Amino acid sequence: MFPDVRRCLPKLFLLVTALALPLAACGQDLGKSNFARTTVPAAAGTGQVADGPITDAAVAADVLRVIQPCQFLTKDALGALGLGTVDDDPSPSSIAFDTCSNKVKDPGGKEMRLELEIGSTTLLPRADKTTGRAGGLPLRVNKTGDTGCTAAAMTALNPDLALAVSVTYAGDPCRPGQALVEAVVQKVHNSPEKYSTPPGTVLTADPCAMADTAAVASAVPSAKAAPTGLHSCWWKSTAAGPEVTVGFLPGLPPLAGDGYSKVDLGNGVTGFQKPGTASSARCKVQWQHRPWQGDDVELAQVDYKGYDDKGDPCGKAVAVAKNVVTKLPRA
């Protein structure tokens, strides 16, 4: 959400592919693929799935928040699907708790890039791309251009949330994507590995419940909350109005510099605010909540974006951040 400039973030290839290429129906031409067709199962079921509530307790948001994503992309996990050779260990995202990626070479030597996001809300296939079910969940599959595909097992509808696999592959990218997402759903229902959840961790926090309505309303009047993932929430009133996002992510401890300056958030918490450019009414505030893994910490952050009203964007972002500080889990 707010990338750390101290890191190299090679995670953008799937996003760029999805944004740059037009949407098209997902084909199933195995003639373009080099892996053996017998090792990659087709979709479970066909036809439209009713647009009703999903009540599967195994994929409830509070359960998915603590599931480790990289377990689904290990050499053993991908090897079991028969997609090809897996040379490397999976790469966890440096800016998200719920995203991981890896690469496979098919028997013909072509590279296949896979990324899994647990609790995806962005760039999901539309409801009319529903092709059946995966482990009882509505399965949507959408091909983008010649080499991109997203396969998503929906865990919630209206607003949409999914176990989403994005594939880039110069073969038939939908087949491996669909095979992987079905394996993910199966594992989620069968004792998936979970993060440690020490007291006070933000991993278990519902971001939409981490700010009071009154506090957000001071920055975004008449705002309505909507999840933008398992660890972020967005408040917005109108299409042209201001917006606020509250999110949690791993990262290096924030520092003053590169446009960031210290700000007192109360309760002994020091935040770091960064205004946008002179022509934008935007401000980000982030702070360290608790240790995470290695050199990383759990970060909390607030992002305010204004449009018509320039006002005082950092003042509004800090006001919301001060409220979030009081709502976060405590050890």
C-alpha positions as CSV (number, residue, x, y, z in Angstrom):
1,M,0.0,0.0,0.0
2,F,2.8,2.5,0.9
3,P,6.0,0.8,-0.4
4,D,9.2,1.3,1.4
5,V,11.8,3.0,-0.9
6,R,14.5,1.1,1.0
7,R,13.3,-2.2,-0.6
8,C,13.4,-3.6,-4.0
9,L,9.8,-4.6,-4.8
10,P,9.6,-7.0,-7.8
11,K,6.0,-7.7,-7.2
12,L,4.4,-5.4,-9.8
13,F,4.5,-7.5,-12.9
14,L,1.1,-9.1,-12.4
15,L,-0.6,-5.7,-11.6
16,V,0.9,-4.1,-14.7
17,T,-0.2,-7.0,-16.9
18,A,-3.7,-6.8,-15.5
19,L,-4.0,-3.1,-16.0
20,A,-2.4,-2.9,-19.4
21,L,-4.2,-5.8,-21.2
22,P,-7.9,-5.9,-22.2
23,L,-10.2,-8.4,-20.5
24,A,-11.1,-11.4,-22.6
25,A,-12.7,-14.8,-22.0
26,C,-10.4,-17.4,-20.6
27,G,-9.5,-20.0,-23.3
28,Q,-8.6,-23.6,-22.6
29,D,-6.3,-24.3,-25.6
30,L,-3.7,-26.7,-24.2
31,G,-1.9,-26.7,-27.5
32,K,0.0,-23.6,-26.2
33,S,1.1,-25.3,-23.0
34,N,4.1,-27.5,-22.5
35,F,3.1,-29.2,-19.2
36,A,1.3,-32.5,-19.4
37,R,-2.4,-31.9,-19.6
38,T,-3.3,-34.9,-17.4
39,T,-1.6,-33.3,-14.4
40,V,-3.7,-30.1,-14.4
41,P,-7.4,-30.7,-13.5
42,A,-10.2,-28.8,-15.2
43,A,-12.7,-26.7,-13.2
44,A,-15.0,-28.4,-10.8
45,G,-18.4,-27.9,-12.3
46,T,-19.7,-25.5,-15.0
47,G,-22.2,-22.7,-15.4
48,Q,-23.2,-19.7,-13.3
49,V,-23.1,-19.9,-9.5
50,A,-25.8,-18.0,-7.5
51,D,-24.8,-14.6,-6.3
52,G,-25.7,-15.3,-2.7
53,P,-23.9,-15.1,0.7
54,I,-20.9,-17.3,1.3
55,T,-21.2,-18.9,4.8
56,D,-18.2,-21.2,4.7
57,A,-16.5,-20.7,8.1
58,A,-13.1,-21.8,6.8
59,V,-12.9,-18.8,4.6
60,A,-14.3,-16.1,7.0
61,A,-12.2,-13.0,6.9
62,D,-11.0,-13.4,10.5
63,V,-9.7,-16.9,9.7
64,L,-8.0,-15.9,6.4
65,R,-6.2,-13.0,8.0
66,V,-3.7,-15.3,9.8
67,I,-3.1,-17.9,7.1
68,Q,0.5,-17.9,5.7
69,P,0.4,-17.5,1.9
70,C,3.8,-19.0,1.0
71,Q,2.8,-22.5,2.1
72,F,0.8,-22.8,-1.1
73,L,3.8,-22.0,-3.4
74,T,6.6,-24.2,-2.0
75,K,8.5,-26.6,-4.1
76,D,6.5,-29.5,-2.7
77,A,3.1,-27.8,-3.1
78,L,3.7,-26.7,-6.7
79,G,5.5,-29.9,-7.6
80,A,2.4,-31.9,-6.6
81,L,0.5,-30.0,-9.3
82,G,2.9,-31.2,-12.0
83,L,3.4,-27.8,-13.5
84,G,7.1,-28.2,-14.1
85,T,10.3,-27.5,-12.2
86,V,10.4,-25.2,-9.1
87,D,13.9,-24.0,-8.5
88,D,13.4,-21.5,-5.8
89,D,11.6,-21.1,-2.5
90,P,8.6,-18.8,-2.6
91,S,9.0,-15.1,-2.1
92,P,6.8,-13.4,0.5
93,S,5.7,-9.9,-0.2
94,S,7.7,-7.3,1.6
95,I,4.6,-5.0,1.9
96,A,1.7,-7.4,2.6
97,F,1.0,-10.2,5.1
98,D,-1.2,-12.0,2.6
99,T,0.7,-12.2,-0.7
100,C,3.4,-14.6,-2.0
101,S,4.9,-15.5,-5.4
102,N,7.1,-18.1,-7.1
103,K,8.2,-19.2,-10.5
104,V,8.0,-22.5,-12.4
105,K,9.6,-23.7,-15.6
106,D,7.4,-26.0,-17.6
107,P,8.9,-29.1,-19.3
108,G,9.6,-27.0,-22.4
109,G,11.6,-24.5,-20.4
110,K,9.0,-21.7,-20.5
111,E,8.7,-19.7,-17.3
112,M,5.5,-19.5,-15.4
113,R,5.1,-16.7,-12.8
114,L,2.5,-17.3,-10.0
115,E,1.3,-14.9,-7.3
116,L,-1.3,-15.7,-4.6
117,E,-3.2,-13.1,-2.6
118,I,-5.3,-14.3,0.3
119,G,-8.2,-11.9,0.5
120,S,-7.9,-10.0,-2.8
121,T,-10.4,-7.3,-3.6
122,T,-8.7,-5.7,-6.7
123,L,-8.6,-6.8,-10.3
124,L,-10.9,-9.8,-9.6
125,P,-12.7,-11.4,-12.5
126,R,-16.3,-10.1,-12.8
127,A,-19.3,-12.2,-11.7
128,D,-20.0,-13.2,-15.3
129,K,-16.7,-15.0,-15.4
130,T,-17.9,-17.5,-12.9
131,T,-17.1,-21.0,-14.3
132,G,-18.2,-23.3,-11.5
133,R,-16.9,-24.1,-8.0
134,A,-13.7,-24.8,-6.3
135,G,-14.1,-26.6,-3.1
136,G,-17.7,-25.3,-2.8
137,L,-16.6,-21.7,-3.5
138,P,-17.6,-19.8,-6.6
139,L,-14.8,-19.9,-9.1
140,R,-14.1,-17.0,-11.5
141,V,-11.5,-17.3,-14.2
142,N,-10.5,-14.5,-16.6
143,K,-7.7,-14.4,-19.2
144,T,-6.0,-11.1,-20.0
145,G,-4.2,-11.0,-23.3
146,D,-2.2,-13.9,-24.4
147,T,-0.2,-14.6,-21.3
148,G,-2.1,-13.4,-18.2
149,C,-4.9,-15.0,-16.2
150,T,-6.6,-14.6,-12.8
151,A,-8.3,-17.5,-11.1
152,A,-10.3,-16.5,-8.0
153,A,-12.2,-18.6,-5.5
154,M,-14.6,-16.2,-4.0
155,T,-14.7,-16.1,-0.2
156,A,-17.2,-13.2,0.1
157,L,-19.6,-11.4,-2.3
158,N,-20.8,-7.8,-2.4
159,P,-18.2,-6.7,-1.5
160,D,-16.1,-9.3,-3.3
161,L,-13.2,-11.0,-1.6
162,A,-11.2,-13.9,-2.9
163,L,-8.3,-16.4,-2.8
164,A,-6.8,-15.1,-6.0
165,V,-4.0,-16.6,-8.2
166,S,-2.5,-14.5,-10.9
167,V,-0.4,-16.2,-13.6
168,T,1.9,-14.9,-16.3
169,Y,2.8,-17.7,-18.8
170,A,3.3,-17.9,-22.5
171,G,1.1,-21.0,-22.8
172,D,-2.4,-21.3,-21.3
173,P,-2.1,-19.4,-18.1
174,C,-5.6,-20.2,-16.9
175,R,-5.0,-23.9,-16.5
176,P,-2.2,-23.7,-13.9
177,G,-3.9,-20.8,-12.2
178,Q,-7.1,-22.8,-11.8
179,A,-5.2,-25.9,-10.6
180,L,-3.4,-23.8,-8.0
181,V,-6.4,-22.0,-6.7
182,E,-8.3,-25.3,-6.3
183,A,-5.3,-26.7,-4.3
184,V,-5.3,-23.6,-2.2
185,V,-9.0,-24.0,-1.4
186,Q,-8.5,-27.6,-0.5
187,K,-5.6,-26.8,1.9
188,V,-7.5,-23.9,3.5
189,H,-10.1,-26.4,4.5
190,N,-7.5,-28.9,5.8
191,S,-5.3,-27.4,8.6
192,P,-3.5,-24.6,6.8
193,E,-0.3,-23.2,8.4
194,K,-1.0,-20.0,10.3
195,Y,1.1,-17.1,11.5
196,S,1.9,-16.8,15.1
197,T,-0.5,-14.3,16.7
198,P,1.1,-12.9,19.9
199,P,-1.1,-10.5,22.0
200,G,-1.4,-7.1,20.4
201,T,-0.6,-8.1,16.8
202,V,-2.5,-6.3,14.0
203,L,-2.7,-9.5,12.1
204,T,-6.0,-10.4,13.7
205,A,-7.5,-6.8,13.6
206,D,-10.4,-5.9,11.4
207,P,-9.2,-2.7,9.8
208,C,-12.7,-1.5,9.2
209,A,-13.2,-1.6,13.0
210,M,-10.0,0.3,13.8
211,A,-11.4,3.8,13.4
212,D,-14.5,5.4,15.0
213,T,-17.1,6.7,12.6
214,A,-16.9,10.1,14.2
215,A,-13.2,10.3,13.7
216,V,-13.4,9.4,10.0
217,A,-16.3,11.7,9.4
218,S,-14.2,14.7,10.4
219,A,-12.0,13.9,7.4
220,V,-14.6,12.3,5.1
221,P,-18.2,13.3,5.8
222,S,-20.9,10.6,5.4
223,A,-18.2,8.0,4.6
224,K,-19.0,4.3,4.3
225,A,-16.4,1.7,5.1
226,A,-15.4,-1.1,2.7
227,P,-12.6,-3.6,3.0
228,T,-9.8,-3.3,0.5
229,G,-8.2,-6.6,1.5
230,L,-7.9,-8.5,4.8
231,H,-5.6,-5.8,6.3
232,S,-6.9,-2.6,4.9
233,C,-10.2,-0.6,4.8
234,W,-11.3,2.4,2.7
235,W,-13.8,5.1,3.7
236,K,-15.3,7.2,0.9
237,S,-18.5,9.2,0.6
238,T,-18.8,10.2,-3.1
239,A,-16.9,9.6,-6.3
240,A,-15.4,13.1,-6.3
241,G,-15.1,13.4,-2.5
242,P,-12.1,12.8,-0.1
243,E,-11.2,9.3,1.1
244,V,-9.3,7.7,3.9
245,T,-7.6,4.3,4.0
246,V,-6.4,2.5,7.2
247,G,-4.1,-0.4,6.7
248,F,-1.6,-2.8,8.3
249,L,1.5,-4.3,6.7
250,P,5.0,-5.6,7.4
251,G,7.9,-3.3,6.8
252,L,11.1,-1.6,8.1
253,P,10.7,0.8,11.0
254,P,9.7,4.2,9.7
255,L,12.3,7.0,9.8
256,A,12.3,10.7,9.3
257,G,13.6,11.7,5.9
258,D,12.5,11.2,2.3
259,G,9.6,13.6,2.9
260,Y,8.6,12.1,6.2
261,S,8.6,14.1,9.4
262,K,7.8,13.1,13.0
263,V,4.4,13.7,14.5
264,D,3.0,12.9,18.0
265,L,0.1,10.5,17.8
266,G,-0.5,10.4,21.5
267,N,-0.3,7.4,23.9
268,G,3.5,7.6,23.6
269,V,3.3,6.8,19.8
270,T,5.5,8.6,17.3
271,G,4.2,8.7,13.8
272,F,5.8,9.9,10.5
273,Q,3.8,12.0,8.2
274,K,4.4,12.6,4.5
275,P,2.4,15.2,2.6
276,G,1.8,14.8,-1.1
277,T,3.0,17.1,-3.8
278,A,2.0,20.8,-3.8
279,S,-0.7,20.1,-6.3
280,S,-2.3,17.2,-4.4
281,A,-4.3,17.2,-1.2
282,R,-2.8,14.0,0.2
283,C,-1.0,12.9,3.3
284,K,0.2,9.6,4.6
285,V,0.9,8.8,8.3
286,Q,2.5,5.5,9.4
287,W,4.0,4.2,12.7
288,Q,5.5,1.1,14.2
289,H,3.0,-1.0,16.2
290,R,5.1,-3.9,17.4
291,P,7.9,-6.2,16.2
292,W,7.2,-8.6,13.3
293,Q,10.0,-10.9,11.9
294,G,13.7,-10.2,11.6
295,D,14.3,-6.5,11.0
296,D,10.6,-5.9,10.0
297,V,7.9,-4.5,12.2
298,E,4.1,-4.4,12.1
299,L,3.2,-1.0,10.6
300,A,-0.1,0.8,10.9
301,Q,-0.9,3.6,8.5
302,V,-3.5,6.1,7.4
303,D,-3.7,7.6,3.9
304,Y,-5.9,10.7,3.3
305,K,-6.7,11.9,-0.2
306,G,-8.6,15.1,-0.9
307,Y,-9.9,16.3,-4.2
308,D,-12.0,19.5,-4.4
309,D,-11.0,20.7,-0.9
310,K,-7.3,21.1,-0.5
311,G,-7.7,22.0,3.2
312,D,-5.1,20.5,5.6
313,P,-4.6,16.9,4.4
314,C,-1.9,16.1,7.1
315,G,-4.1,17.5,9.8
316,K,-6.9,15.2,8.7
317,A,-4.7,12.2,8.4
318,V,-3.1,12.7,11.8
319,A,-6.5,13.1,13.4
320,V,-7.7,9.8,12.1
321,A,-4.3,8.2,13.0
322,K,-4.6,9.4,16.6
323,N,-8.0,7.6,16.8
324,V,-6.6,4.4,15.2
325,V,-3.8,4.3,17.8
326,T,-6.4,4.1,20.6
327,K,-8.3,1.2,18.8
328,L,-5.4,-1.1,17.9
329,P,-4.9,-4.4,19.8
330,R,-2.7,-4.2,22.9
331,A,-0.4,-6.8,24.4
